[in-house]
Amino acid sequence: MSVMDRTGTSKSGARHSGHGSSGHRSAGAIAWWLLSVAGLIFAMVVLGGVTRLTESGLSIVEWKPVVGVLPPLSQTAWLAEFSSYKQFPEYQKLNLGMSLAEFKQIFWFEWAHRLLGRVIGVVYLVPFLYFVIRRRVNARLGLRLGVIFVLGGLQGVLGWYMVASGLVDHPEVSAYRLAAHLGLAVVIYGYIIWTAMGLLAPRAQGPQREGRYRVLRMLMPVFVLLVFVTLLSGAFVAGTDSGLGYNTFPLMDGRIVPPDLFIMSPLWRNFFENMPLVQLNHRLLAELTILSGLGLVILGQTRRIPLAARRVLLVVGVSLLVQLALGISTLLLFVPVPVAAAHQAGALLVLTAALWSCHELYRRG
């Protein structure tokens, strides 16, 4: 009788252990899938920046979610695409006389950007359906994954809404819509990263010895928000071409504060549309982000926090210094495409490191 009991208990324990192992493998698989999607979104954001920098975003004047997957495959198709482009203000006011070869150069950037968006949709949807059908996700995680999918669909609609703003009399996309498009992409990216980190390193159970670094726990989410706001201010710099003026540092053409900061009416428009103030805002936010981030790094090294969190804070510090160098270089070199694209990538890396650090601080005591 006792042998049978021990055997039954052992088998039950084995079954329980096997189930836990399977759940762990599922969590790991889902996490790495999400990180792969995040990597594609990272590439999408950088490619979107290149598309903006090369002024390629208005080269495709129609939104064809399905048939637009294929580029023009014949000379006749290319001529038809070019003819459509000629009907809109960007060609008529900025690129009059452009050759077909020149049109192809800007077309490929925008086409690649849209294609990558479609690829991300497929790479997300197919595994998502698989995990749901195979019951590898619980209700809470399933809801999170569903929210990510809905946000991704909205991002596609918002992208076309942004492009449509430049297909009118003034051939320039709205800086507000550009910032919204970038901001939503970053929100989706950050949400995916946070979800994946939670699956790879779930929060430990039991008492949390947070008293020694409660201040850090309070300040890191604020720092993440500051990084996000600074990134959004960069979108307004790009949307108003403010990076092409005042290409000196640390002063702005010899001044601490440039003139004509508040020449628009109503007053609030200056913060988003007036080139000197838009660039000044981005500089000040970037400097605040750098100083506060480095301050948090130093604070973290003086507190008895988990070793992993201390190391990630050092990553935050290094990424901030690299981003500072890229930002200054972008400005002084008059916004060369490779350096400016690296600067945009650097912003995402800083955000990623900040989220990672925040997660480590909240994961365990």
N, C-alpha and C positions, 0 to 999 in steps of 0.2 A: 504493500500500500504506500509506504513512504517512498519507495523507489519510483513508483508511478507518479507520485506527486512531484518529486524532484524532476523527473523527466518532463512532465507536463509543464512545469514552471520553466524549465530550461528551453523547451520548444517555444513557449509563449514569449520568453525573453528574446529568443533568436528572431522570432517573427517581428517583435517590437523593434529590435535593433535593425533588422533589415528594412523595415518601413522607414525608420529614421534616416538610414543611409540613403534610401531612395529619395526621400524628401530633400536631403542635403544636396544630392546630385542634381535634382530638379532646380533647386534654388540657385545652384552654381551655374547651371546651363542657362537659366533665365537671365541671371545677372550678366553673364558674358555676352549673351545676345543683345541685351540692352546697351552694354558698353560698345558693342559693334555699331549699333544704331547711332549712339552718341558720337562715335568717331565719324560716321558719315555726315551727321549734322554739323560737326566741327568743320569738315571739308566743305560742306554746303555754304556755311557762313563765310569762310575765306573766299570761296569761288564767287559768292555774291559780292564781296568787296572788290574783287578783281573786275567783275562785270561792271560795277559802278565806276571804278577808276578808269576803265577803258571806254566808258560811255557806250556800253553795248546793250544796256538794259531795255532800250526801246526799239531794238532791231527786229523783234518779232511782234507784230502788231495785232495778233489774234491769239486767243486762248483756246487751244485745242487739246484738252486733257488726254485724249486717246490717240487720235490720228497724228497729233503733234510729236509723238515719240520718234517718228522717222523724219530725218532732215530731207531737204530736196535731193532727189536721186538722179536728176537729169538736168541738162542745160535749160530745157523748157521750164522745169519746176523752179530752178533758180531764178530765172527771169520773171516768173510770176510772183515769187516771193519778194524780189527786189521791186517789182512794180507796185506791190501792196505797200511796201515801206515808203515809196516815193509819194504816196497820197497823204502822208502825215507831216506835221510841222518840223520834226527833227531833220528830215531830209531837206525840206523846202527852206528852212531858216538857218540851218547849221551845216548841212552836208551837201548842199546843192552842187551837182557835178561829180559826186562820188562815183567811182567805178564799181563794177560788179565785184572785182577782186577785193576792193576795200570793204564793200558791204559784207562779203563772206567773213572777213576777219572779225567784225563785231558780232555777226550772226552766230558764229561758233561758240563764243563765250556765253551768250544768252541761252542758246540751245543746250549746251552742256549743263548750265545751271538748272534749267527746267528738267532735263533728263535725270540729273542726280536727285532732284526732288521726287520724281516718279520712282526711282530705284529705292529710295528710302521708304516710300509708301509700301512697296512690295516686300522689302526686307523686314519691315515691321509687321505687316498684316499677316503674312503666311505663318511665321512662327507663333504669332499671337493666337491665331485660330487653332493651331496645333496644340499649344499648351492648354487652351480652354477646353477643346474637345477631349483631350487626354486627361483632363481634370488634374493638371499639374499646378494649378493656381487656386488659392482660396478666394472667397468673395471679396475680401479687402484688397488683395493684390490684383484681382481681376478688375475691380473698379478703377484702381490706379492706371492699369494698362489701357482700359477703355477710355479714360480721360485723356491719356497721352495720344491715343489714336484720333479722338475728336479734335484735339488741339492741332494735330498735324494736318487734318483736313481744313480747318479754319486758316492755317498758315498758308495753304495753297491759294485759297480764296483771297486772303489778304495780299498775297504777292501780286495777283492780277489786279486787285484794286489799286495797289501802288503803281503798277505799270500804266494803268489806265489814266492816272493823273497826269502823265507826261504825253498823252496822245491827244492833247487839246492845243489851244493857241500857243501856250508857253511850253516848249519841248523840254521839260525838266520835271522829274518826278517830285511829288510833294515831300519835303523833308519830314513832315509829320508822319506821313504814311511809311516813309523809309524807316523812321525810328520805331514805329509800331511793328513793322515787319521784322526788323532785327530784334526788337525787344521780345516778341513772341517766340522767335527762334531760340533765343537765349533762355527763356523761361522753360521751353520744352527740353532743351539740352540739360539745364540744371536739374529739372525734375527727374529726368531719366537717370542722370548721374547719381542723384541722391537715392533713388529707388534701388539702383544696382548696388550701391554701397551698403544699403540696409540688408540686402540679400547676402552679400559676401561676408559682411561683418555685422551681424545683428547685435542690437543693444544687449549688453550683459544683464542677467537677472541678479537680484539681490541688492543690498544697500550700496549707495553711491557715495564715495568719499569726495564730495564736490566742494567742500568748504574751502579747501586750500586754493582753488582756482575758479571760484564762482564768478569773479569779475570777468575772467576770460570767456566763460560760457555765455555771459550776458553780452559781451562786446563783439564776439565773432559773428553772430547773425547780423548785427548792425554793420559790420565791416563788409559782409557779403552784399548787403543792400547798397552800400556805398560803391562797391565795385560795379554793381549793376547800373546804378545811376550814372557813374562816370562813363561806362560803356555806351549808354544811351546818348549822353552828351556828345560822344564821338560820332554818333549817327547824324546829329544835327550839323556837326562840322563837315561831314561828308556831303550831306544834303544841300548845304549852302555854299560848298566849295571854300569854306573858311580857311582850310589848310593852305590855300594858295596865296594868302596874304600874311603879312607880319612874320616872315620866315627868319626870325632871329630868336635867340634864347640866351639868357632868361628874360631880357627885356623885349618889348614889342616895338621894334623899330626905334629903340633908344628911350622908350617910355615904360614906366611901370604900368600905367593905365593908359591905353590908347584913346584918342579923341572920338567923338561922335558915337558914344555908346548908346545914347537914348534918343535917336533921331526919328524913330518910327512911332506911330500912334495907332492903336493904344499902346501903352507902355510895355505890356507883357510881350508884345511881338518881338521886341528887341532881343529878348533872351533866347529866342528860337530862330530868328531870321536875320538879325543884324550881324554881319560878319565879324566886326571887332569884338562884340560882346559874346557871340557864340564861341569864338576861339578862347577868349579870356575865361569864360565859364569852364571850358574843358581843361584849360591849364590849371585853374584853381582846384577843380575837382580832382584832377590827376595828382596834383601835389598833396592834397589832403589825403588821398588814398594811399600814396606812397608813405607819407609820414606816419599815418595812423597804422598802416600795415606793419611797418618796421617797428613801431612802438609795441604792437602786439607780439611780434616775434621776440623782441627783447624781454617783454614781460613773461612770455611763455618759458624762456630759458631760465628764468629766476624762480619759477614755481615748481613744486613737486607734482608735475603732471605726468601722465603715462608717456613712456619713451616714444611710442609711435606718434603721439600727438606732438611731442617736441620736435621730432624729425620732420613731420609734415609742415610745421610752422616755419622751419628753415627753408623748405621748398617754397612756401609763400614768399619769404624774404627774397630768395634768389629770383623768382619769377617777377617780382615787383621791380627789382633793379634792372633786369633784362628789358622789361617793358618800358621803363623810363628811358633807357638808351635807345630803344626802337622809336619811341615817340619823338625824342629830340632829333634823331636822325631823319625821321620822316619829314619833320618841319624844316630843318636846315637844308635838306636836299630837294626841297620843293616837291614833295609827295611822289617819289618814284614808285611805280607799281609794286615791285618786289618787296621793298622796305615797308610800304604802307600795308601790304597784305600780311607781312610778318607781324606788324604792329597790331592788326586786327586779331590775328591768331594768338598773339601774346595776351590780349585782353581775355580771351577765353581760357587760356592757361592759368591766368591769375584767378579767374573765377572758379575754375576747377580746383585749384589748390586751396582756395578759401573754403569751398564747400567740403573738401576732404578734411581739412583741419577742423572745421565745425563739427563734422560727423565724428571724428576721433574724440573730440572733447565731450560730446554728448553720449558716446557709445558706452564708456565705462568710467568708473571712478578710480 
